[in-house]
Amino acid sequence: MEDTKRRGRLRRLCRALLALGLVLVLGGVDLAPAAAVTWADVNELKEEANGLDAEKEELEAKLDSLADDKSQAVERKTLLDQQIANTQAQIDNTQAQIDQYAALITQTEAELVEAQEQEEAQYELFCSRVREMEKQDEVSYWAVLFRATSFTDMLGRLDAINEIMRYDQQVIDDLKALQAEIEEKKATLETSKSESEAAKAELVSKQSELSAQRSEANAVIAQLSANENETEAALADLEAQQDALWAEAQRLSDQLVAQQAANGQSTESNPGGYIWPVDSRYITSTMGGRNSPGGIGSTNHKGTDIGRVGYTSPIYASKAGTVIVSQYSSSYGNYVVISHGSGNTTLYAHMSSRKVEVGQYVEQGAVIGITGSTGNSTGPHLHFEVTENGVRVNPLSHGAEPQMGYLTGYTLSSSA
């Protein structure tokens, strides 16, 4: 009977030690999934934000120096466009931080649940060790030693006790480590939530700031019409700049075609085959003679203006080709020119941002930018130009009756 009891105690002790050994082995393995987001990612975004803040301060200083100089309206508009781009970059950065915080919160919550489950299992293991020792009447390690029948027996018992004590101490150490880990994750979670809320508040502030900056930028160009006599030279310079930039784009297109011919590539253009460069079909100004919009636009419009697009509408490549220009000018603002073959280009102006680089080949329909009001513009729209055989053509009517040109199904505004 006594042997049966001893064997039962031994089996229970083995099970406890086996469980302990399993936990200790697993304790050395990182069971958590690889973190998709780290604090290093967030800190990198914060460093980028600091750089944007420095750029913002520099632009504000330049704008302040021009505040009372009405003759510098074009330069002021250029600086305001840069300021708007900076604010948009800050908004993008802040949104990225918010997304990172959301991922960190999700990760940390999952890790916290896992750590709490491990703590619960470790605590149960600790309790089971205590209960097991109580059942075996071996709570006192000294009592075990005193039962030794010889010195050799005592040494053997001492080795066994030391082994058990090491296991027991490891159980306690692991439990304490898990408890510390849980507290650390709780603190991390609270920090992430707090900083996320601060970033969200900053995002709202930046969006309001962006709206005000856009209104100010549009107002600066509109003020040129109120001082038409004083600003006639500036307006003429803007129009001359557009003509010069268009001419340079044609030179670059010819240069590209020559390179392609030298490489044995086809250089034939395919007139027509255009798609609408934006989703809107609302024409605010057609190509050719017109009344000057607000007294600030050209009376001989070189392109087609498409409105009702806002500041976030995608701009599509109207036709496949190679990007030969992607830059900013005080007249076109952010603009892109695509070469489609010999003498055939399309130009897209006043973008809030550009999404392509020079030398990049784009398929028809690829997003090349976002609509906006940069450059000589008083509101968001897309200025679109088509050149065929080295001459600007009207995509709404070229080669056919009105409403039967390359781009059809449009609506003309009353002022177009």
C-alpha positions in Angstrom: 0.0 0.0 0.0 2.8 2.4 1.0 4.7 1.5 -2.3 1.6 2.3 -4.3 1.3 5.7 -2.6 5.0 6.4 -3.3 4.6 5.4 -6.9 1.6 7.7 -7.2 3.5 10.6 -5.6 6.4 9.9 -7.9 4.2 9.9 -11.0 2.7 13.2 -9.9 6.1 14.7 -9.3 7.3 13.6 -12.7 4.3 15.1 -14.3 4.9 18.4 -12.5 8.6 18.4 -13.4 7.8 17.4 -17.0 5.3 20.3 -17.2 7.9 22.6 -15.7 10.6 21.4 -18.1 8.2 22.0 -21.0 7.4 25.5 -19.9 11.1 26.3 -19.4 11.9 25.0 -22.9 9.1 27.0 -24.5 10.1 30.0 -22.4 13.2 30.3 -24.4 11.3 30.4 -27.7 9.7 33.6 -29.0 6.1 32.5 -29.8 5.0 35.9 -30.8 4.6 36.6 -34.5 7.1 38.9 -36.2 6.2 42.5 -35.5 5.0 44.3 -38.6 5.5 47.7 -37.0 8.0 48.9 -34.5 8.7 52.1 -32.6 11.7 52.6 -34.9 9.2 53.0 -37.8 7.3 55.6 -35.8 10.4 57.5 -34.8 11.6 57.5 -38.4 8.3 59.3 -39.4 8.8 61.7 -36.5 12.3 62.6 -37.8 10.8 63.2 -41.2 8.1 65.4 -39.6 10.8 67.5 -38.0 12.4 68.1 -41.4 9.0 69.2 -42.8 8.6 71.6 -39.8 12.0 73.2 -40.5 11.0 73.6 -44.2 7.7 75.1 -43.2 9.4 77.7 -41.0 11.7 78.6 -43.9 8.8 79.1 -46.3 6.9 81.2 -43.7 9.9 83.5 -43.3 10.1 84.0 -47.1 6.3 84.7 -47.3 6.5 87.2 -44.5 9.2 89.1 -46.4 6.8 89.4 -49.3 3.6 90.2 -47.3 3.4 93.8 -48.3 5.0 93.6 -51.7 2.1 93.5 -54.3 4.5 93.4 -57.2 5.7 90.0 -56.1 2.4 88.3 -56.4 3.6 85.6 -58.7 6.6 84.8 -56.5 4.3 84.8 -53.5 2.0 82.3 -55.3 5.0 80.1 -56.0 5.9 80.1 -52.3 2.3 79.4 -51.3 2.3 76.4 -53.7 5.4 75.2 -51.9 3.8 75.8 -48.5 0.7 73.8 -49.6 2.9 70.9 -50.8 4.8 71.0 -47.4 1.5 70.9 -45.5 0.2 68.1 -47.7 3.4 66.2 -46.9 2.9 66.8 -43.2 -0.7 65.5 -43.5 0.6 62.4 -45.3 3.2 61.9 -42.6 0.7 62.4 -39.8 -1.7 59.9 -41.4 1.2 57.4 -41.7 1.9 57.9 -38.0 -1.7 57.2 -37.1 -1.7 54.1 -39.2 1.5 52.9 -37.5 0.0 53.6 -34.1 -3.1 51.6 -35.0 -0.9 48.7 -36.1 1.2 49.0 -32.9 -2.0 49.0 -30.7 -3.3 45.9 -32.5 0.0 44.1 -32.1 0.5 45.1 -28.5 -3.1 44.1 -27.5 -2.5 40.6 -29.0 0.9 40.3 -27.3 -0.7 41.4 -24.0 -3.4 38.7 -24.2 -0.7 36.1 -25.0 1.5 37.3 -22.1 -1.4 37.2 -19.7 -2.3 33.7 -20.8 1.4 32.6 -20.3 1.3 34.3 -16.9 -1.8 32.4 -15.9 -0.3 29.1 -17.0 3.0 29.9 -15.2 1.1 30.8 -12.0 -0.8 27.6 -12.2 2.5 25.7 -12.6 3.9 27.5 -9.6 0.8 26.5 -7.5 1.0 22.9 -8.7 4.6 22.7 -7.6 3.6 23.9 -4.1 0.7 21.5 -3.9 2.9 18.6 -5.2 5.6 19.3 -2.5 2.9 19.4 0.2 1.5 16.1 -0.9 4.9 14.5 -0.7 5.6 16.0 2.8 8.7 17.5 1.3 8.1 21.1 1.9 11.2 21.1 4.1 14.2 20.4 2.1 16.1 20.0 5.4 13.8 17.1 6.4 14.7 15.3 3.3 18.4 15.6 4.0 18.0 14.5 7.6 16.4 11.2 6.4 19.7 10.2 4.7 21.0 6.9 5.9 24.6 7.6 4.9 26.9 10.4 3.7 26.6 9.1 0.2 22.8 9.0 0.5 22.9 12.6 1.7 24.9 13.7 -1.2 22.5 12.0 -3.6 19.6 13.6 -1.9 21.3 17.0 -1.9 21.9 16.8 -5.7 18.2 16.0 -6.2 17.1 18.8 -3.9 19.3 21.3 -5.7 17.8 20.2 -9.0 14.3 20.6 -7.7 15.1 24.0 -6.1 16.6 25.2 -9.4 13.4 24.2 -11.2 11.3 25.9 -8.5 13.3 29.1 -8.7 13.1 29.1 -12.5 9.3 28.9 -12.2 9.3 31.9 -9.9 11.7 33.8 -12.1 9.7 33.1 -15.3 6.5 34.2 -13.5 8.1 37.5 -12.4 9.4 38.1 -15.9 6.0 37.6 -17.4 4.5 40.0 -14.9 7.1 42.6 -15.8 6.4 42.0 -19.5 2.7 42.5 -19.0 3.3 45.8 -17.2 5.6 47.0 -19.9 3.1 46.1 -22.7 0.3 47.9 -20.8 2.5 51.0 -20.6 3.3 50.7 -24.3 -0.3 50.4 -25.1 -1.3 53.5 -23.2 1.6 55.5 -24.9 0.5 54.3 -28.3 -3.1 55.3 -27.7 -2.2 58.7 -26.3 0.2 59.6 -29.1 -2.3 58.3 -31.7 -5.0 60.6 -30.3 -2.6 63.5 -30.4 -1.7 62.7 -34.0 -5.4 62.6 -34.9 -5.9 66.1 -33.4 -2.9 67.3 -35.3 -4.2 65.9 -38.5 -7.5 67.8 -38.2 -5.5 71.0 -37.5 -3.2 70.4 -40.6 -6.2 69.8 -42.8 -7.8 73.1 -41.7 -4.4 74.8 -42.3 -4.2 73.3 -45.8 -7.7 74.6 -46.7 -6.8 78.1 -45.6 -3.5 78.0 -47.5 -5.3 76.9 -50.7 -7.8 79.8 -50.3 -4.9 82.3 -49.8 -3.0 80.9 -52.8 -6.0 81.2 -55.1 -6.7 84.7 -53.8 -3.2 85.9 -54.6 -3.7 85.1 -58.3 -7.2 86.6 -58.2 -5.8 89.9 -56.9 -3.8 90.3 -60.1 -7.1 91.1 -61.9 -7.8 93.8 -59.3 -4.5 95.5 -60.2 -4.6 94.6 -63.9 -2.7 97.7 -65.0 0.0 97.1 -62.5 0.3 93.4 -63.2 -0.1 93.3 -66.9 3.6 92.7 -67.3 3.5 89.8 -64.8 0.6 88.2 -66.7 2.4 88.6 -70.0 5.5 86.9 -68.4 3.4 84.0 -67.3 1.9 83.5 -70.8 5.4 83.8 -72.4 6.7 81.3 -69.9 4.0 78.8 -70.9 4.8 79.2 -74.5 8.5 78.7 -73.8 7.9 75.6 -71.7 5.6 74.1 -74.4 8.4 74.8 -77.0 10.9 73.1 -74.7 8.6 70.1 -74.3 8.4 69.8 -78.1 12.2 69.9 -78.3 12.5 67.2 -75.7 9.9 65.1 -77.6 11.9 65.5 -80.9 15.1 64.5 -79.0 13.4 61.4 -77.6 12.1 60.4 -81.1 15.5 60.8 -82.6 17.0 58.6 -79.9 14.3 56.0 -80.5 15.0 56.1 -84.2 18.7 55.6 -83.6 17.9 52.6 -81.5 15.7 51.1 -84.3 12.5 51.7 -82.3 9.2 52.8 -83.9 8.7 56.6 -83.7 5.4 56.9 -85.6 2.7 58.7 -83.7 -0.9 57.5 -83.8 -3.2 60.6 -83.9 -6.3 60.2 -81.8 -6.9 57.4 -79.4 -7.0 59.6 -76.4 -9.1 59.0 -73.2 -10.3 61.6 -70.8 -7.5 62.6 -68.5 -9.8 63.0 -65.5 -13.2 61.5 -64.5 -15.0 64.9 -64.9 -16.5 65.9 -68.3 -17.2 69.5 -67.3 -15.3 72.0 -69.5 -14.8 75.4 -67.9 -12.7 76.8 -70.7 -12.1 75.6 -74.3 -9.1 76.1 -76.5 -8.7 79.3 -78.5 -10.1 82.8 -78.2 -12.0 83.6 -75.0 -12.7 86.3 -72.5 -9.9 86.5 -69.9 -11.2 84.5 -66.9 -11.5 87.0 -64.1 -9.1 89.2 -66.0 -6.2 86.9 -65.2 -6.2 84.3 -67.8 -5.0 84.2 -71.4 -7.4 85.5 -74.1 -5.9 82.9 -76.5 -6.2 79.8 -74.4 -3.7 77.1 -75.5 -5.5 74.2 -73.9 -8.7 72.8 -72.5 -9.7 73.4 -68.8 -11.6 70.6 -67.1 -13.3 71.6 -63.8 -15.3 69.9 -61.0 -12.3 67.9 -60.0 -11.3 69.2 -56.5 -7.8 68.7 -55.0 -7.8 64.9 -54.8 -8.9 63.6 -58.3 -6.6 61.3 -60.1 -5.1 62.4 -63.5 -4.7 59.7 -66.1 -2.3 59.5 -69.0 -4.6 60.2 -71.9 -2.5 58.0 -74.1 0.5 55.7 -73.6 3.9 57.3 -73.9 7.1 58.4 -72.2 7.2 61.2 -69.6 9.5 63.9 -70.9 8.7 66.7 -68.4 7.6 66.4 -64.7 8.3 69.7 -62.8 6.9 72.9 -61.3 6.7 76.3 -63.0 5.0 79.5 -61.9 2.7 79.4 -64.9 1.7 75.7 -65.3 2.3 74.9 -61.6 3.0 71.2 -61.2 2.8 69.8 -64.8 3.7 66.7 -66.8 4.3 66.3 -70.5 4.1 62.9 -72.2 5.6 62.1 -75.6 3.5 59.7 -77.8 5.7 59.7 -80.9 6.8 62.1 -83.6 5.2 65.5 -83.0 2.6 64.1 -80.6 2.5 65.2 -76.9 0.0 65.7 -74.1 0.4 68.2 -71.3 -1.3 68.2 -67.9 -1.0 71.3 -65.7 -1.9 72.8 -62.3 -1.5 69.5 -60.4 -1.4 69.4 -56.7 1.2 66.6 -57.0 3.0 64.6 -59.7 3.2 60.8 -59.6 5.6 60.2 -62.5 9.3 60.9 -63.3 11.1 61.9 -66.5 12.0 58.9 -68.6 9.1 56.7 -67.2 6.9 54.9 -69.7 3.2 55.0 -68.8 0.3 53.1 -70.1 -2.9 54.8 -71.2 -5.0 55.3 -68.1 -2.1 55.2 -65.6 -2.3 57.8 -62.8 0.3 60.5 -63.4 -0.8 63.1 -60.8 -3.5 64.6 -58.7 -5.6 67.6 -59.6 -5.0 71.0 -57.9 -4.5 74.7 -58.4 -0.8 75.3 -58.5 0.8 77.9 -60.7 -1.4 80.5 -62.5 -4.7 79.2 -61.3 -7.6 80.5 -59.1 -9.2 77.1 -58.4 -8.7 73.4 -58.8 -9.0 72.2 -62.5 -6.9 70.4 -65.1 -5.4 72.4 -67.9 -5.0 69.8 -70.8 -3.1 70.3 -74.0 -2.8 68.0 -77.0 -0.1 68.5 -79.7 -0.1 66.7 -83.0 2.5 67.2 -85.8 4.1 69.9 -83.6 0.9 72.0 -83.4 -1.6 72.3 -80.5 -5.0 70.9 -81.4 -8.4 71.0 -79.7 -9.3 67.6 -78.4 -13.0 68.5 -78.2 -13.3 69.2 -81.9 -10.2 68.4 -83.8 -10.9 66.7 -87.1 -14.7 66.7 -86.6 -17.8 68.7 -85.6 -18.1 69.9 -82.0 -18.9 67.1 -79.6 -17.4 64.7 -82.2 -13.7 65.3 -81.4 -11.3 63.0 -79.6 -13.0 63.7 -76.2 -16.8 63.4 -76.4 -19.8 63.5 -74.0 -18.7 66.7 -72.2 -20.7 69.6 -70.7 -19.7 73.2 -71.3 -20.0 75.7 -68.5 -21.8 78.9 -69.3 -18.5 80.9 -69.2 -16.6 78.5 -71.5 
